[in-house]
């Protein structure tokens, strides 16, 4: 997934999770690492989005 695709899918709370995944000292630091093109931050954000979509899909399948 390209960074532009990832940017379009960012939702509220994604940077909070990113902060914890990459051990950034603050949410702002995590955000800046992502927007500056840090490879780890980009990969982690893509993983956050993929996992969110999979979680929603699985939850809806089990509860419908």
Secondary structure, 3 states (H helix, E strand, C coil): CCHHHHHHCCCCCHHHHHHHHHCCCCHHHHHHHHHCCCHHHHHHHHHHHHHHHHHHHHHHHHCC
